[in-house]
Amino acid sequence: MCGISGCIDLKGKILEEIITAMNNSLKHRGPDDSGIYISGNRKIALAHKRLSFLDLSELGRQPMKDNSEEIIISLNGEIYNYLELKEELKGNYSFKTNTDTEVVLAGYAKWGIEVVNKLEGMFAFALLDLKKEKLFLVRDRFGIKPLYYHISNKQLVFASELKAIAEHPVFSKEIDYSSFCDYFVYRYIPSPKTIWKNTYKVPPAYYLEFDTNNLSVKNVEYWKPCFSDKKISSADFIAQTDELLLNSVKQHLRADVPIGSFLSGGYDSSALVYYMSRAGYKPETFSIGFKNWEESEHNYAKVVADKFNVNLNVELADDNNFELLDEMPVVYDEPLADISIIPTYMVSILARKKVKTVFSGEGADEIFGGYTWQKNFFALKNIHSIKEKINRWFKPLDTVEYYANSMAMGVFGKEELKKLLQPEYYQCIPDDLNWFFKKNFKKNLSPLKSIQYLDMKCFMGEMVLTKMDRASMFHSLEVRVPFLNHKLYETIFAHDESSYFKPGVTKYLLHENLKKHLPEKILNREKQGFVGPAEYYTNMEWYRKILSKSKLVQAGITNENFISEKLKANDYWILWKLAVMEKWFEKWGS
């Protein structure tokens, strides 16, 4: 896992000190090695910070050239099927390393950019084709790995994180206030937007093709899951899911360094430890708990660790850890109001003390139907009483509205935004606040699948995976997510939802594969996010301390009366969003 950066300058020549500064700002993503490529005409540069997992020798250094030396790549990520692809490419390419990066180069030499459809894994890479005069910026199907770019003044700058782009002199700190508004609606800033003007995210499952002579760009969405309603027997589907998960875990275990696992004692992380055990691997495991809380996850994690005879490392959090919010603007670069940003940051620190990479359970809830809002929506759409059917006839359930309310954790409508903002910023409020949800809503899908797709593209792809990547990579820790296997997603989505979703059985396909292998205490445990006790987030004194001398208010952006009203009302989810943005603005905006 690594950090990548680079630029194209059509106005002048690239200065080595600039690309070096960009590269050095990403040292936390790759402290093991470093490399820079600058083209002969000094118009194009690629840079790389390396966190080594395969072929730890100098041969694995990036940016890496192919045998022709006309194709250069800087890659962040892991290609889990690289051995299979390497076998397929042997007759066409003379390999010099044992890296997955060289396999991508060899694949591009044979298939062109269509190589992306062959890759299984998590990745973001920049690939320069000198002969075709093209630069490709590519991001994996789910958005596990990040990639940003800034374009202005005949210059393109790109990197794994915004902080690297900020090192380039073409970048100017101009806040996009429509994105500012988006943040309060979504808790994150949706792709392709960022908090800064002229600066964008490469969306998940896209590649961007730039002409290196004029920076014209083509956006290509290279992957969309196919949906169908095939029927299958329960026994066959359970067995098929088991095989897919076991194979995914085995592929994710490919590394030349030890691999650990986050362990919360929930279904997903427990399943990973089970499948790792089946693959003959005993990982170090890591859990964050909360002092004086009966439902603290570390208690459940110990049950699973004891069951599979693996070592559990635990750290207990308390109110003092809230002070870590001061560090989040440097970690995330953009405001991100997921309520588990601090526990995720802490468990990453804990894990990095012993390993360089861990497994984590992201993606299981999305595909197996584990979220509360998925279950509730299914229930609302499958009503049986005559009275409710009549009510639904006169007032149909709006899927996007339902989903927006489920995601909000402190709803901001247009009136709330007008109360929050000073009048000069009203023009920045988007006409349609739910534009991103509507963009990803597929009305032709069944009710449950439409919610699952929104979860995949919006909740997971924009917030959950961003949180995990930044918190872990800030500490040079790679997180592998075996549930995010596109073959698993395509298989589930190809079948009728009744084949994999059973009301009353949590994550049916996963449950059926785990029920003989996990303790009842874990199987019967209710869904719980990676959060602390309620009082952890409802400390009004803490919010008053942060917001009493608001920099946003002093800058004439937000309204002090709005903050006062929310403090009086103890509206802690609104206050949480305000606190996160306040901390971000203190660091980057003021």
GURO-35552 format. One line per field, with one value per residue (C-alpha): residue in three letters; chain; z, y, x. Coordinates in Angstrom, 2 decimals. Layout:
BEGIN
residuo <- [ALA ...]
cadena <- [A ...]
pz <- [Z ...]
py <- [Y ...]
px <- [X ...]
# end
This chain:
BEGIN
residuo <- [MET CYS GLY ILE SER GLY CYS ILE ASP LEU LYS GLY LYS ILE LEU GLU GLU ILE ILE THR ALA MET ASN ASN SER LEU LYS HIS ARG GLY PRO ASP ASP SER GLY ILE TYR ILE SER GLY ASN ARG LYS ILE ALA LEU ALA HIS LYS ARG LEU SER PHE LEU ASP LEU SER GLU LEU GLY ARG GLN PRO MET LYS ASP ASN SER GLU GLU ILE ILE ILE SER LEU ASN GLY GLU ILE TYR ASN TYR LEU GLU LEU LYS GLU GLU LEU LYS GLY ASN TYR SER PHE LYS THR ASN THR ASP THR GLU VAL VAL LEU ALA GLY TYR ALA LYS TRP GLY ILE GLU VAL VAL ASN LYS LEU GLU GLY MET PHE ALA PHE ALA LEU LEU ASP LEU LYS LYS GLU LYS LEU PHE LEU VAL ARG ASP ARG PHE GLY ILE LYS PRO LEU TYR TYR HIS ILE SER ASN LYS GLN LEU VAL PHE ALA SER GLU LEU LYS ALA ILE ALA GLU HIS PRO VAL PHE SER LYS GLU ILE ASP TYR SER SER PHE CYS ASP TYR PHE VAL TYR ARG TYR ILE PRO SER PRO LYS THR ILE TRP LYS ASN THR TYR LYS VAL PRO PRO ALA TYR TYR LEU GLU PHE ASP THR ASN ASN LEU SER VAL LYS ASN VAL GLU TYR TRP LYS PRO CYS PHE SER ASP LYS LYS ILE SER SER ALA ASP PHE ILE ALA GLN THR ASP GLU LEU LEU LEU ASN SER VAL LYS GLN HIS LEU ARG ALA ASP VAL PRO ILE GLY SER PHE LEU SER GLY GLY TYR ASP SER SER ALA LEU VAL TYR TYR MET SER ARG ALA GLY TYR LYS PRO GLU THR PHE SER ILE GLY PHE LYS ASN TRP GLU GLU SER GLU HIS ASN TYR ALA LYS VAL VAL ALA ASP LYS PHE ASN VAL ASN LEU ASN VAL GLU LEU ALA ASP ASP ASN ASN PHE GLU LEU LEU ASP GLU MET PRO VAL VAL TYR ASP GLU PRO LEU ALA ASP ILE SER ILE ILE PRO THR TYR MET VAL SER ILE LEU ALA ARG LYS LYS VAL LYS THR VAL PHE SER GLY GLU GLY ALA ASP GLU ILE PHE GLY GLY TYR THR TRP GLN LYS ASN PHE PHE ALA LEU LYS ASN ILE HIS SER ILE LYS GLU LYS ILE ASN ARG TRP PHE LYS PRO LEU ASP THR VAL GLU TYR TYR ALA ASN SER MET ALA MET GLY VAL PHE GLY LYS GLU GLU LEU LYS LYS LEU LEU GLN PRO GLU TYR TYR GLN CYS ILE PRO ASP ASP LEU ASN TRP PHE PHE LYS LYS ASN PHE LYS LYS ASN LEU SER PRO LEU LYS SER ILE GLN TYR LEU ASP MET LYS CYS PHE MET GLY GLU MET VAL LEU THR LYS MET ASP ARG ALA SER MET PHE HIS SER LEU GLU VAL ARG VAL PRO PHE LEU ASN HIS LYS LEU TYR GLU THR ILE PHE ALA HIS ASP GLU SER SER TYR PHE LYS PRO GLY VAL THR LYS TYR LEU LEU HIS GLU ASN LEU LYS LYS HIS LEU PRO GLU LYS ILE LEU ASN ARG GLU LYS GLN GLY PHE VAL GLY PRO ALA GLU TYR TYR THR ASN MET GLU TRP TYR ARG LYS ILE LEU SER LYS SER LYS LEU VAL GLN ALA GLY ILE THR ASN GLU ASN PHE ILE SER GLU LYS LEU LYS ALA ASN ASP TYR TRP ILE LEU TRP LYS LEU ALA VAL MET GLU LYS TRP PHE GLU LYS TRP GLY SER]
cadena <- [A A A A A A A A A A A A A A A A A A A A A A A A A A A A A A A A A A A A A A A A A A A A A A A A A A A A A A A A A A A A A A A A A A A A A A A A A A A A A A A A A A A A A A A A A A A A A A A A A A A A A A A A A A A A A A A A A A A A A A A A A A A A A A A A A A A A A A A A A A A A A A A A A A A A A A A A A A A A A A A A A A A A A A A A A A A A A A A A A A A A A A A A A A A A A A A A A A A A A A A A A A A A A A A A A A A A A A A A A A A A A A A A A A A A A A A A A A A A A A A A A A A A A A A A A A A A A A A A A A A A A A A A A A A A A A A A A A A A A A A A A A A A A A A A A A A A A A A A A A A A A A A A A A A A A A A A A A A A A A A A A A A A A A A A A A A A A A A A A A A A A A A A A A A A A A A A A A A A A A A A A A A A A A A A A A A A A A A A A A A A A A A A A A A A A A A A A A A A A A A A A A A A A A A A A A A A A A A A A A A A A A A A A A A A A A A A A A A A A A A A A A A A A A A A A A A A A A A A A A A A A A A A A A A A A A A A A A A A A A A A A A A A A A A A A A A A A A A A A A A A A A A A A A A A A A A A A A A A A A A A A A A A A A A A A A A A A A A A A A A A A A A A A A A A A A A A A A A A A A A A A A A A A A A A A A A A A A A A A A A A A A A A A A A A A A]
pz <- [0.00 -0.94 -1.73 -5.30 -6.79 -9.97 -12.37 -15.95 -16.68 -20.13 -19.21 -17.96 -16.74 -13.62 -10.74 -8.91 -5.53 -6.12 -6.95 -4.06 -1.65 -2.89 -2.49 0.97 2.21 1.70 3.65 6.14 3.31 2.33 4.64 3.20 -0.11 -2.44 -6.13 -8.68 -12.48 -14.57 -18.33 -20.62 -21.54 -17.83 -18.61 -16.74 -13.32 -11.30 -7.69 -5.24 -1.52 -0.86 1.92 0.96 0.99 -2.12 -3.35 -0.59 -2.63 -4.59 -7.70 -6.41 -6.39 -8.14 -10.36 -12.41 -16.14 -18.40 -20.62 -23.40 -20.89 -22.57 -19.97 -16.42 -13.43 -9.87 -8.06 -4.65 -3.65 -3.94 -6.94 -5.31 -8.49 -9.70 -9.64 -11.89 -14.27 -14.27 -15.36 -18.17 -19.33 -19.12 -22.86 -23.69 -21.14 -19.47 -15.76 -13.66 -10.27 -8.10 -7.71 -8.61 -10.04 -12.88 -13.64 -14.24 -16.62 -18.48 -18.61 -20.05 -22.68 -23.82 -23.23 -22.98 -20.34 -20.48 -18.05 -15.30 -15.96 -15.24 -11.86 -8.58 -5.63 -4.24 -6.27 -7.42 -10.00 -12.51 -15.73 -18.30 -21.91 -23.59 -27.04 -27.03 -25.08 -22.52 -18.74 -17.02 -13.48 -12.30 -9.16 -7.98 -8.29 -4.74 -3.96 -1.38 -2.42 -2.97 -5.88 -6.21 -8.93 -9.47 -12.90 -13.71 -15.60 -18.07 -15.22 -13.81 -10.31 -8.78 -5.58 -3.08 -0.67 -0.93 1.26 -1.53 -4.10 -1.71 -2.01 -5.69 -6.40 -8.92 -6.09 -4.33 -1.16 -2.41 -0.61 -2.76 -0.67 -2.51 -1.19 2.21 2.10 0.82 3.87 6.26 4.22 3.69 6.45 3.66 0.33 -2.53 -5.59 -7.83 -5.69 -2.94 -0.43 -2.81 -6.12 -9.27 -7.26 -7.66 -6.71 -9.31 -8.58 -7.69 -10.73 -13.06 -14.99 -16.41 -19.68 -20.15 -23.36 -22.18 -24.93 -24.05 -20.86 -22.57 -20.51 -21.03 -18.04 -18.25 -15.81 -16.38 -13.94 -12.97 -11.16 -13.17 -11.51 -12.04 -10.16 -10.67 -8.32 -6.52 -3.75 -0.29 0.08 -3.21 -2.48 1.00 -0.41 -3.25 -0.82 1.41 -1.51 -2.69 0.81 1.47 -1.88 -1.29 2.14 0.72 -1.98 0.56 2.66 -0.08 1.37 2.38 5.84 8.69 8.46 11.42 11.73 13.37 15.65 17.10 17.97 15.36 12.46 9.90 11.71 13.43 10.03 8.76 11.69 11.08 7.38 8.14 10.57 7.87 5.55 8.17 9.37 12.98 12.98 15.68 16.36 17.52 19.26 20.79 23.82 26.01 29.74 31.99 29.15 29.19 25.42 24.75 21.69 23.23 25.49 22.44 20.62 23.44 23.01 19.34 20.01 22.60 20.22 17.49 19.82 18.47 20.39 21.10 21.60 23.29 24.06 26.08 25.16 27.37 27.11 26.92 23.49 22.07 22.03 19.07 16.97 16.82 14.67 12.26 9.81 9.09 8.76 6.46 4.62 4.16 6.84 7.49 10.18 10.53 14.27 14.39 13.03 16.44 17.37 13.86 14.28 17.66 16.51 13.60 16.03 18.09 15.13 13.63 16.77 15.67 11.95 8.66 7.37 8.79 7.59 8.17 7.57 5.40 2.66 4.42 5.65 2.22 0.31 2.91 4.08 7.59 8.14 10.23 7.54 4.98 7.22 8.08 4.43 3.49 6.20 5.00 1.42 2.37 4.32 4.63 6.44 4.32 6.26 5.58 1.92 1.59 3.33 0.93 -2.03 -1.09 0.17 -1.64 0.09 -1.51 -1.49 -1.81 0.92 3.18 2.51 3.00 6.41 7.38 6.46 7.83 11.58 12.02 9.12 7.20 4.85 2.95 5.86 8.28 5.91 5.63 9.41 9.53 6.80 6.44 3.60 1.13 0.98 0.28 -3.46 -2.76 -1.41 -4.08 -5.74 -4.93 -1.65 -2.40 -5.82 -5.02 -3.72 -6.78 -9.06 -7.57 -7.16 -9.57 -9.67 -11.80 -8.96 -6.27 -3.10 -1.11 -3.95 -4.61 -0.98 -1.17 -4.29 -2.58 0.35 -1.94 -3.90 -1.24 2.35 1.88 -1.16 0.07 3.87 5.34 3.04 3.22 7.01 6.99 4.41 6.00 9.61 8.79 6.21 8.44 10.56 7.60 8.12 5.17 5.60 3.42 2.94 1.70 1.57 -1.13 -3.82 -6.98 -7.86 -4.54 -5.17 -8.72 -7.54 -4.83 -7.01 -9.76 -7.56 -6.25 -2.94 -1.23 -1.85 0.43 2.64 5.28 7.77 11.27 10.27 10.31 7.09 6.15 3.83 6.27 9.25 7.67 7.05 10.57 12.76 13.50 14.09 16.23 19.83 20.31 22.10 18.84 16.52 18.58 19.06 17.69 15.05 16.60 14.72 15.65 18.19 21.90 24.47 23.81 26.47 24.51 21.82 23.97 26.09 25.69 27.54 24.93 22.10 23.87 24.26 20.53 19.21 21.71 19.72 16.29 13.52 11.04 12.80 12.97 9.24 8.54 7.12 9.78 12.16 15.90 16.75 14.99 17.06 20.28 19.44 18.81 22.07 23.99 22.31 23.02 19.32 19.48 15.94 14.41 16.85 15.92 12.27 13.30 15.52 12.77 10.28 12.85 13.46 9.72 9.12 11.92 10.15 6.44 5.87 8.05]
py <- [0.00 3.35 7.01 8.26 11.74 13.51 16.35 17.54 21.11 22.51 26.00 25.42 22.77 20.71 21.54 18.50 20.19 20.55 16.89 15.94 18.05 16.42 12.98 13.69 14.86 11.25 9.59 8.17 6.15 4.60 4.94 1.97 3.39 6.36 7.16 9.94 9.90 13.08 12.90 14.04 17.24 17.85 18.18 15.07 13.67 10.64 10.00 7.17 6.39 2.67 0.47 -2.91 -6.20 -8.11 -8.42 -6.30 -5.77 -2.64 -4.31 -3.36 0.36 2.67 4.51 1.35 1.10 -1.77 -3.54 -0.96 1.88 3.70 2.76 4.02 3.38 4.59 2.27 2.33 -0.89 -4.65 -6.81 -10.05 -12.13 -11.06 -14.61 -15.87 -12.92 -13.38 -16.99 -15.83 -13.19 -15.21 -15.87 -12.18 -10.53 -11.08 -10.42 -8.96 -8.71 -10.61 -7.61 -7.13 -3.72 -5.27 -7.53 -4.43 -3.09 -6.40 -6.52 -3.02 -3.94 -6.76 -5.45 -1.69 0.11 -2.75 -4.41 -2.76 -5.26 -8.10 -6.75 -8.05 -5.92 -2.43 0.10 3.63 4.24 6.66 5.04 7.05 5.82 7.90 6.44 7.15 10.41 9.40 9.52 7.30 7.91 4.76 3.91 0.51 -0.60 0.22 3.22 1.44 3.47 7.26 9.43 13.21 15.66 19.43 21.02 24.71 27.05 24.31 22.16 18.84 17.73 14.41 12.46 9.93 12.74 16.40 17.43 16.43 18.50 21.45 21.32 22.32 26.09 25.88 24.89 27.70 27.29 28.37 26.66 25.34 26.45 24.18 21.34 23.01 22.68 19.10 18.15 19.13 17.12 13.95 14.02 13.88 15.60 13.39 12.46 13.98 17.11 18.04 20.89 22.88 24.54 22.98 19.89 16.55 12.91 10.19 8.36 4.64 2.30 5.08 5.85 9.24 9.38 12.60 13.69 14.82 17.47 19.47 17.90 17.04 14.29 11.36 9.92 6.20 4.15 0.73 -1.36 -1.59 -4.63 -6.49 -7.09 -10.01 -12.07 -15.60 -18.26 -20.67 -23.21 -22.04 -24.87 -24.05 -20.31 -20.87 -23.18 -20.78 -17.87 -19.94 -20.78 -17.16 -15.90 -18.54 -17.90 -14.15 -14.53 -16.81 -14.25 -11.42 -13.42 -13.11 -11.04 -11.29 -9.85 -10.96 -10.02 -9.19 -8.54 -6.00 -7.84 -6.28 -9.45 -8.67 -10.92 -9.48 -9.33 -12.66 -14.23 -13.05 -14.62 -17.83 -17.90 -17.01 -19.93 -22.22 -21.05 -22.15 -18.63 -17.39 -13.58 -11.08 -9.36 -5.81 -4.23 -0.91 -0.92 1.76 2.03 1.37 0.22 -3.18 -3.28 -2.50 -4.44 -5.79 -8.08 -9.76 -9.78 -11.80 -14.48 -14.86 -14.69 -17.45 -19.56 -19.47 -19.33 -16.07 -13.28 -10.23 -6.77 -4.28 -0.57 1.11 4.56 7.20 10.82 12.08 10.49 13.04 15.41 13.38 15.31 18.02 15.65 14.62 17.57 16.51 12.87 13.39 16.69 17.15 17.30 13.82 13.39 9.61 9.07 6.32 8.35 8.45 4.74 3.78 6.06 4.47 0.86 1.67 2.95 -0.20 -2.56 -0.81 -1.61 -5.26 -5.57 -3.63 -4.92 -6.07 -7.48 -5.52 -6.33 -3.42 -4.40 -7.25 -5.22 -3.69 -6.95 -9.24 -6.75 -6.12 -2.47 -1.45 0.94 -1.88 -4.10 -1.29 -0.35 -3.96 -4.07 -0.81 -2.06 -5.42 -4.35 -6.62 -4.75 -3.18 0.08 0.45 -0.43 2.32 4.80 3.87 4.32 7.95 8.64 6.47 5.86 7.94 5.81 8.69 10.70 7.65 7.01 10.65 10.73 7.44 8.77 12.29 11.90 15.50 16.56 19.71 20.93 24.20 26.13 24.70 25.62 29.17 29.43 28.07 30.28 34.02 35.35 35.89 32.10 31.23 31.11 28.16 25.93 23.27 23.40 19.73 18.74 15.04 15.28 12.62 10.09 10.68 10.22 6.75 5.68 2.94 2.95 -0.19 -2.29 -4.08 -1.97 -3.74 -3.78 -0.08 0.63 -1.75 0.00 3.38 1.97 0.67 3.91 6.51 5.34 2.82 4.27 7.85 7.75 4.34 3.52 7.06 6.85 3.51 4.40 7.69 6.51 3.43 4.87 7.84 5.22 3.29 0.48 -1.28 -2.45 -5.33 -5.85 -9.40 -8.85 -6.24 -8.82 -7.78 -11.41 -11.80 -8.63 -9.67 -13.11 -11.78 -9.06 -11.60 -13.38 -12.58 -10.75 -13.41 -15.80 -13.88 -11.67 -13.32 -11.11 -12.20 -13.73 -11.30 -11.50 -14.83 -16.20 -15.27 -16.55 -19.95 -20.32 -19.24 -20.77 -23.96 -22.15 -19.08 -18.94 -18.16 -14.95 -13.65 -15.06 -13.53 -10.16 -7.17 -4.98 -2.31 0.18 0.93 3.56 4.21 4.72 7.49 9.76 9.71 11.87 13.94 15.92 19.43 21.01 19.57 21.06 24.43 24.44 23.87 26.15 29.04 31.04 29.66 30.55 29.97 32.61 35.01 34.53 35.55 32.16 30.71 32.20 32.26 32.22 28.88 27.32 28.74 27.30 23.84 23.96 24.90 22.09 19.55 18.65 16.64 15.15 18.62 19.77 16.87 17.95 21.53 20.50 18.44 21.30 23.81 21.77 21.40 25.14 25.97 23.89 24.46 27.25 30.12]
px <- [0.00 1.39 0.97 1.03 1.27 2.21 1.55 1.47 2.61 1.84 3.05 6.56 8.97 8.37 10.68 11.99 11.59 7.83 7.22 9.52 7.47 4.27 5.79 7.17 3.76 2.59 5.42 2.92 1.35 4.68 7.67 9.59 10.80 10.45 10.75 10.22 9.96 10.22 9.85 12.67 10.85 10.07 6.37 5.17 6.08 5.02 6.00 5.59 5.91 6.03 4.69 6.13 4.21 5.35 8.93 10.45 13.62 14.56 13.13 9.68 10.45 8.00 7.32 7.94 8.59 7.61 10.16 9.71 10.26 7.37 4.75 5.26 3.03 2.66 0.25 -1.37 -3.06 -3.04 -3.95 -5.03 -5.23 -1.80 -0.41 -3.19 -2.75 1.01 0.58 -1.70 0.79 4.00 4.19 3.83 6.09 9.46 8.97 11.79 10.03 7.60 5.30 1.66 2.59 4.58 1.63 -0.50 2.17 2.30 -1.49 -1.65 0.93 -1.38 -4.90 -4.51 -6.55 -9.06 -6.65 -8.74 -11.51 -9.07 -7.91 -9.27 -8.30 -8.08 -6.17 -5.67 -2.99 -1.57 -0.38 1.54 1.74 4.44 3.81 0.07 0.57 -2.04 -2.21 -4.76 -5.99 -7.75 -9.70 -10.97 -14.57 -15.66 -13.45 -11.30 -8.26 -8.45 -7.38 -7.76 -6.86 -6.73 -6.84 -6.35 -4.06 -2.99 -1.73 -2.94 -1.96 -3.04 -2.40 -3.68 -4.54 -5.42 -2.49 -0.10 -2.00 -1.83 1.98 1.80 1.87 -1.01 -3.36 -5.22 -7.25 -10.65 -13.50 -16.31 -19.28 -21.70 -19.50 -19.59 -23.40 -23.17 -21.14 -23.95 -26.45 -24.38 -21.72 -19.12 -18.49 -19.74 -17.67 -16.55 -16.58 -14.14 -14.11 -11.85 -12.67 -11.18 -10.24 -12.01 -12.16 -11.87 -15.16 -15.10 -15.14 -13.94 -10.82 -9.93 -8.00 -5.99 -4.32 -0.88 -0.68 -3.79 -5.26 -8.53 -10.15 -12.47 -14.36 -15.12 -17.17 -15.64 -17.70 -21.35 -22.76 -25.36 -28.71 -31.04 -33.63 -32.37 -33.66 -31.36 -31.79 -30.74 -28.24 -26.53 -26.42 -24.98 -22.30 -21.50 -21.13 -18.87 -16.59 -16.41 -15.56 -12.95 -11.25 -11.33 -9.73 -7.03 -6.20 -6.13 -3.65 -1.01 1.81 5.45 4.67 2.35 -1.35 -3.60 -7.32 -9.57 -12.00 -15.14 -17.01 -19.65 -20.61 -18.24 -14.93 -15.69 -16.38 -12.99 -11.15 -13.11 -12.20 -8.58 -8.51 -9.93 -7.17 -4.63 -3.78 -3.78 -3.77 -3.04 -6.36 -7.14 -10.12 -11.09 -13.35 -14.91 -14.48 -17.48 -19.75 -21.43 -21.83 -18.17 -17.03 -13.84 -15.91 -17.43 -14.11 -12.58 -15.25 -14.29 -10.55 -10.84 -12.94 -10.29 -7.29 -5.90 -4.21 -6.39 -4.89 -7.23 -7.19 -9.93 -11.20 -12.79 -13.97 -10.38 -9.98 -12.41 -9.44 -8.20 -10.71 -8.01 -5.93 -8.66 -8.30 -4.72 -5.74 -8.72 -7.96 -11.73 -14.43 -15.84 -18.50 -18.65 -19.08 -16.45 -13.53 -11.85 -12.22 -11.02 -8.00 -7.24 -7.51 -5.18 -2.55 -2.98 -2.63 0.40 2.39 2.46 1.61 1.68 -1.66 -4.99 -8.29 -11.49 -15.16 -16.31 -18.74 -20.55 -23.52 -24.05 -24.20 -25.82 -28.47 -27.20 -28.05 -31.05 -32.33 -32.25 -34.36 -36.77 -37.19 -37.87 -40.56 -42.12 -42.23 -43.70 -46.78 -49.79 -52.54 -55.30 -55.02 -51.30 -51.78 -54.38 -52.04 -49.25 -51.57 -52.26 -48.74 -46.17 -42.87 -40.13 -36.97 -34.51 -36.24 -36.26 -32.59 -31.59 -33.29 -31.64 -28.20 -28.44 -27.76 -28.85 -31.07 -30.18 -32.87 -32.73 -34.22 -31.66 -28.84 -30.18 -30.22 -26.68 -25.19 -24.87 -27.11 -24.25 -23.79 -27.44 -26.68 -24.30 -27.07 -27.72 -31.13 -31.61 -29.96 -30.36 -28.67 -26.07 -28.59 -30.79 -27.78 -27.23 -30.85 -31.89 -35.67 -35.78 -34.33 -36.30 -36.75 -34.04 -31.51 -32.08 -31.12 -28.15 -26.89 -27.21 -25.26 -22.53 -22.14 -22.93 -22.51 -19.71 -17.96 -17.86 -17.72 -16.91 -13.99 -12.61 -12.65 -10.86 -8.22 -7.14 -7.18 -5.11 -2.72 -1.93 -0.17 1.30 -1.22 -2.83 -6.43 -7.64 -11.36 -12.13 -15.91 -15.33 -14.81 -16.63 -17.39 -19.22 -21.24 -22.10 -23.17 -25.49 -27.00 -27.68 -30.23 -33.68 -33.41 -35.53 -32.63 -30.27 -32.45 -34.62 -36.47 -35.55 -32.19 -29.29 -27.27 -28.79 -26.08 -23.34 -25.33 -25.86 -22.14 -21.22 -23.92 -21.98 -18.71 -19.45 -20.75 -24.46 -23.52 -22.04 -24.70 -27.52 -25.85 -27.76 -26.16 -23.93 -21.82 -18.22 -19.23 -19.09 -21.85 -24.37 -22.87 -19.63 -21.26 -23.63 -21.16 -22.54 -19.63 -17.28 -19.36 -19.53 -15.77 -15.21 -17.95 -17.93 -15.36 -16.13 -13.70 -16.52 -18.61 -15.66 -15.07 -18.67 -19.66 -21.95 -24.48 -23.73 -27.45 -27.87 -25.09 -26.57 -29.99 -28.53 -26.56 -29.70 -31.62 -28.83 -28.99 -25.79 -25.76 -26.04 -23.38 -21.12 -21.22 -20.53 -17.62 -15.98 -16.31 -15.07 -11.92 -11.37 -11.78 -9.34 -6.69 -7.33 -9.82 -8.76]
# end
